[in-house]
Amino acid sequence: SLDDEQWFLECCQRVIATRERTTAQLTQRGFEVLPSAANFVFARHASRPAAEIFASLRERDVIVRYFNKPRISEFLRISIGTDEEMDALQSALDEIL
């Protein structure tokens, strides 16, 4: 795959497009999303604790990362997956929020 530059570029573009769509959807649901150039975003909700959202997502078999550490304890680390996976995240958030 390292020699297939076209495949690599297409993969990167898919991740970027999905990350931008996910960021917009999270923002519409009351999240602050930190700027990202990676395959994940850090997001915190305006009124719901990250630990609570994390637990509720996990109950729905949607896995994100939560770190109970200084400076990031109010954020979820959300990896960018396929469009279908990100749609499942948004649906679960609609139920939770």
Secondary structure, DSSP 8 states (H G I E B T S, - for coil): -TT-HHHHHHHHHHHHHHHHHHHHHHHHTTEEE---SSSEEEEEESSS-HHHHHHHHHHTT---EE--STTTTT-EEEE---HHHHHHHHHHHHHH-
